[in-house]
C-alpha cells in the first residue's frame, strides 16, 4: 500500500493506494479527482515548475516564471538547466512566453510577475516629467528675459535717448540684446557729435553755438 496526499485542491485528502497500474484501488478520496491524481502519481507523476529567470534590467535582475502546465517530475532538472541560460531582454508582462517546449515536454514557460511592465511605465512617467520640467525651465527663462526687457522699457532709458518707437525694440524677449545695441549706438553717435563740435571750434576759433528758441 502507498500513501499520498492529494494536491489537486486545498482539501488535501489522505489517499491510500493499493494494487499496481493499471489496476489500482484508491481509498480516502472525497471526490473523483483524488482517484485521477492517484493514477497519475503511480504512472507518471508531474508538477508545475515555478522558478525565476534573469533579466538585463538592473532594477529587476530576476523575474518569476512558471510552466503553463505540468511537466514530468523526472524532467524538472532538465528544465531548470535550460532556464538557467534564459535572459529576458524585453519588457514582458504576465502570461508572456520566455521559453517554449521546455525540456522537450511541449510545455511553455511564462512570466508571472508584472515587475518589468511596471518598470517600463515608471521610466515612461519619468521621461514625461523630465520633459515637462525642461519645458517649464525654458518658459521661466523666457519670462525672465521678458521681465528684463519690460524693466528697460519702463526705466525711461529709451526715451532719454530720443527713441520714440521703444516698442519696436522690445517686441520679444530675445530682443533684449537689441536694446543694449541701440543704447550703445546712440551713445556712440552722441560722442561723435561732440567730436565734431570740438573740431569745428578748433577750425573757426569759436565754439559752435546752437540757438534755442
C-alpha positions as CSV (number, residue, x, y, z in Angstrom):
1,X,0.0,0.0,0.0
2,X,1.2,3.5,-0.8
3,X,0.0,6.7,0.9
4,X,-0.3,10.1,-0.8
5,X,-1.8,13.5,-0.1
6,X,-3.9,14.7,-3.0
7,X,-2.7,18.2,-4.1
8,X,-5.5,18.8,-6.6
9,X,-7.4,21.1,-4.2
10,X,-6.9,22.6,-0.8
11,X,-8.7,19.7,0.9
12,X,-5.6,17.6,0.7
13,X,-7.2,14.2,1.1
14,X,-5.1,11.4,2.6
15,X,-5.1,8.7,-0.1
16,X,-4.3,5.1,0.4
17,X,-3.4,3.3,-2.8
18,X,-3.2,-0.5,-3.3
19,X,-2.5,-2.5,-6.4
20,X,-0.4,-1.8,-9.4
21,X,-1.0,0.1,-12.6
22,X,-3.3,-0.3,-14.4
23,X,-5.4,-1.9,-11.6
24,X,-5.2,0.3,-8.5
25,X,-7.6,0.8,-5.7
26,X,-7.9,4.3,-4.0
27,X,-9.3,5.0,-0.6
28,X,-9.7,8.2,1.3
29,X,-10.6,10.5,-1.6
30,X,-13.6,12.7,-1.2
31,X,-14.1,13.3,-5.0
32,X,-13.2,11.7,-8.3
33,X,-10.2,14.0,-8.7
34,X,-8.4,12.1,-5.9
35,X,-8.5,8.9,-7.9
36,X,-7.3,10.7,-11.0
37,X,-4.4,12.2,-9.1
38,X,-3.5,8.8,-7.6
39,X,-3.4,7.3,-11.1
40,X,-1.1,10.0,-12.4
41,X,1.2,9.7,-9.4
42,X,1.5,6.0,-9.8
43,X,2.1,6.1,-13.5
44,X,3.8,9.4,-14.5
45,X,4.0,12.0,-11.7
46,X,4.1,15.6,-12.9
47,X,4.3,19.0,-11.4
48,X,4.1,22.7,-12.4
49,X,7.5,24.2,-12.2
50,X,7.9,27.6,-10.7
51,X,11.2,29.5,-10.6
52,X,12.9,32.7,-11.7
53,X,15.0,33.7,-14.7
54,X,17.5,36.5,-15.2
55,X,16.9,39.8,-17.0
56,X,19.1,42.5,-18.3
57,X,17.3,45.2,-16.3
58,X,19.3,46.3,-13.3
59,X,16.2,47.4,-11.4
60,X,14.6,44.0,-11.9
61,X,17.5,41.5,-12.1
62,X,15.3,38.4,-12.0
63,X,11.6,37.8,-12.8
64,X,9.3,35.0,-11.6
65,X,8.1,32.4,-14.1
66,X,6.2,29.1,-14.2
67,X,5.3,26.4,-16.7
68,X,1.9,26.8,-18.2
69,X,1.2,23.2,-17.5
70,X,2.6,20.2,-15.6
71,X,5.8,18.5,-16.7
72,X,7.1,15.1,-15.6
73,X,9.0,15.2,-12.3
74,X,11.9,13.4,-13.9
75,X,12.3,16.3,-16.4
76,X,12.5,19.0,-13.8
77,X,16.3,19.2,-13.6
78,X,16.5,19.4,-17.4
79,X,14.0,22.2,-17.4
80,X,16.0,24.1,-14.8
81,X,19.2,23.7,-16.8
82,X,17.6,25.2,-19.8
83,X,16.1,28.1,-17.8
84,X,19.5,28.9,-16.3
85,X,20.6,30.1,-19.8
86,X,17.5,32.3,-20.3
87,X,17.9,36.1,-20.1
88,X,14.8,38.3,-20.6
89,X,15.7,41.4,-22.7
90,X,12.3,42.9,-23.2
91,X,9.6,44.4,-21.0
92,X,7.4,41.4,-20.9
93,X,4.1,41.1,-18.9
94,X,2.2,38.4,-17.1
95,X,1.5,35.5,-19.4
96,X,4.2,36.3,-21.9
97,X,6.3,33.4,-23.0
98,X,10.0,33.2,-22.2
99,X,10.7,29.7,-23.4
100,X,8.7,27.2,-25.5
101,X,8.8,23.4,-25.3
102,X,10.9,23.4,-22.2
103,X,12.9,20.1,-21.8
104,X,11.0,18.8,-24.9
105,X,7.9,18.4,-22.8
106,X,5.6,20.6,-25.1
107,X,5.0,23.0,-22.2
108,X,6.0,26.7,-22.3
109,X,7.4,28.8,-19.5
110,X,5.6,32.1,-18.9
111,X,6.1,35.3,-16.9
112,X,4.1,35.5,-13.6
113,X,5.1,39.0,-12.4
114,X,4.2,42.5,-13.7
115,X,7.5,43.9,-12.5
116,X,9.0,44.6,-16.0
117,X,5.9,46.3,-17.3
118,X,5.7,48.4,-14.1
119,X,9.4,49.4,-14.6
120,X,8.6,50.4,-18.2
121,X,5.7,52.5,-17.0
122,X,7.8,54.2,-14.3
123,X,10.5,55.1,-16.8
124,X,8.0,56.5,-19.2
125,X,6.5,58.7,-16.5
126,X,9.9,59.9,-15.5
127,X,10.7,60.9,-19.1
128,X,7.4,62.7,-19.3
129,X,8.1,64.6,-16.1
130,X,11.6,65.5,-17.3
131,X,10.2,66.8,-20.5
132,X,7.7,68.9,-18.6
133,X,10.5,70.2,-16.3
134,X,12.6,71.2,-19.2
135,X,9.7,73.0,-20.8
136,X,9.0,74.8,-17.5
137,X,12.6,75.9,-17.2
138,X,12.6,77.3,-20.8
139,X,9.4,79.1,-20.0
140,X,10.9,80.6,-16.9
141,X,13.9,81.8,-18.8
142,X,11.7,83.5,-21.4
143,X,9.6,85.1,-18.7
144,X,12.8,86.4,-17.0
145,X,14.0,87.9,-20.3
146,X,10.6,89.4,-20.9
147,X,10.8,91.0,-17.4
148,X,14.2,92.5,-18.1
149,X,13.0,94.0,-21.4
150,X,9.9,95.4,-19.7
151,X,12.2,96.9,-17.0
152,X,14.3,98.6,-19.6
153,X,11.3,99.9,-21.4
154,X,9.8,101.3,-18.2
155,X,13.1,102.8,-17.0
156,X,12.9,105.6,-19.5
157,X,16.4,104.9,-20.9
158,X,15.0,104.6,-24.4
159,X,13.0,107.9,-24.0
160,X,16.2,109.7,-22.8
161,X,17.9,108.6,-26.0
162,X,15.0,110.1,-28.0
163,X,13.7,106.8,-29.2
164,X,10.0,107.2,-29.7
165,X,9.3,103.7,-31.0
166,X,10.6,101.8,-28.0
167,X,8.1,99.0,-28.5
168,X,9.8,98.2,-31.8
169,X,12.9,97.1,-29.9
170,X,11.2,95.2,-27.1
171,X,8.6,93.3,-29.0
172,X,10.1,89.9,-28.0
173,X,12.2,88.6,-25.1
174,X,15.0,87.6,-27.4
175,X,15.4,91.3,-28.5
176,X,16.7,92.4,-25.1
177,X,20.2,92.5,-26.6
178,X,18.9,94.7,-29.3
179,X,18.0,97.3,-26.7
180,X,21.6,97.3,-25.5
181,X,22.8,97.7,-29.0
182,X,20.5,100.7,-29.5
183,X,21.8,102.3,-26.3
184,X,25.4,101.8,-27.3
185,X,24.7,103.1,-30.8
186,X,23.1,106.3,-29.5
187,X,25.9,106.8,-27.1
188,X,28.5,106.4,-29.9
189,X,26.5,108.9,-32.0
190,X,26.4,111.4,-29.3
191,X,30.2,111.1,-28.8
192,X,30.6,111.6,-32.5
193,X,28.7,114.9,-32.4
194,X,30.9,116.1,-29.5
195,X,34.0,115.3,-31.5
196,X,32.5,117.3,-34.5
197,X,31.8,120.3,-32.2
198,X,35.4,120.2,-30.9
199,X,36.8,120.1,-34.4
200,X,34.6,123.0,-35.5
201,X,35.8,125.0,-32.6
202,X,39.4,124.3,-33.4
203,X,38.9,125.3,-37.1
204,X,36.9,128.6,-36.6
205,X,38.4,129.6,-33.3
206,X,35.0,130.0,-31.7
207,X,32.7,127.5,-30.2
208,X,29.7,126.1,-32.1
209,X,26.6,127.5,-30.5
210,X,23.2,126.0,-31.0
211,X,20.4,128.6,-30.8
212,X,17.5,127.8,-28.6
213,X,14.2,129.5,-29.4
